[in-house]
Each structure stands twice: as C-alpha cells, then as structure tokens.
C-alpha cells in the first residue's frame, strides 16, 4: 500500500455543492481536490488494514 506510483483512475460522483466545497477547501489548504480524495482513501484503507478488515475479512 506504500506504492506512490499513481497509474489508475476512477470516477466519483459528487453533487455540485459537494464539489464546490471540496474545491474551496482544497484551494484554501493549498492542495488539489484529487490529493485530498487520495489522502482520505489511503487513511480509510490503512484504518481497515489495522483492524484486519482487508482481503475479505469481516470487520467487527
């Protein structure tokens, strides 16, 4: 999970308000919106891995 090579893309759907809010926050924080989304996904995956919930295992 520590591979920094970004070679895949996928689409997420946000409402216009959600997108505007994300872009506003990203601009204020000095990041691209995609960097924030990647960061949140990575945190989610690391959290699930720490709980033992990746690779088909149930999470309590």
PyMOL commands that set and color helices and strands:
alter all, ss='L'
color gray80, all
select helices_A, chain A and resi 16-29+33-50
alter helices_A, ss='H'
color red, helices_A
deselect
rebuild
show_as cartoon
